[in-house]
Amino acid sequence: MTLIEDHAICVRTWDWSETSQTAVLLSRDHGMIRVLAKGSKRDRSAFSGGLEICTLGLMTTILKPSSDLALLTQWDLLGPMLGVRRSLIAYNAGMLAVDLIPRLIQDHDPHAAVHDSLLELLVFCDEHGARRDESLESELMGMLAWYLWTVLVAIGAMPIVDHDVLTGDPLTPADVYGFSAQLGGITQDPITIQLGQQNPSNMMVEGVWRIRAQTVEMMNSLGQSPPVQRFMERSKDQNIRLARLLGAYIRERTGSEIPAMQWLLTGIKE
């Protein structure tokens, strides 16, 4: 058995019994851990009143080689993140952010950058969720676009944007490009591929989306670890388009519908 103590964010919970829960925790230094919290919902327990999605805590777990579930022995709540639930857009962003973790991260595979970016997004939602000014939605779209980009970089799935992913040739100036989720990047000629015509690699590519040159230029300028401020300096429309593209790309990579993403793809107006 292995004892682990680490900071973690709760990304999923299920009721195990009337008094117990199972949960998925994203720890900073030990990756994603699935845990059983016996007695977590009892009034007097070592779990700060139970486990709740989007909260930050200090966890103590025991890993058992014979079980897929680690035993959570203690959960000290450090960040209740109450502000995440004070506006619909902050709540939606928080739910999307945590919902992506079990879809993209393998158990016990540490990604400190993913943990830190998720925490930064949740803290922003917590601190600003109650705001009613018009700039909240714009800033939150910047945070979300930064988070999605950071996660894709961390797991080695960043879109290829510096050359044509189909031919390998440099991109030439154009008003519209194509994005292939199948190939994981930008292609020069979306029309030819969409029509199923001959292309230089003799490859049939499905699901090519038309994207603006401005979005391609933005992605090309980001690099491996862009600061969040670079996204905040962009317009709301630019961040919405980028977040939608990355969200749809993630949906295609996971091969499943992501209910928490529907508000981003259909409910946000540019």
Secondary structure, DSSP 4 states (H G I P E B T S, - for coil): -EEEEEEEEEEEEEE-SSS-EEEEEEETTTEEEEEEETTTTSSSSSSTT---TT-EEEEEEEE-TT-SSEEEEEEEEEE--GGGGSSHHHHHHHHHHHHTHHHH--BT---HHHHHHHHHHHHHHHHHTT--STHHHHHHHHHHHHHHHHHHHHTT-PPB-SS-TTT-PPPPP-SEEEEETTTTEEES-HHHHHTT---TT------EEEEEHHHHHHHHHH-SS--HHHHHTS-HHHHHHHHHHHHHHHHHHHTS--GGGHIIIII---
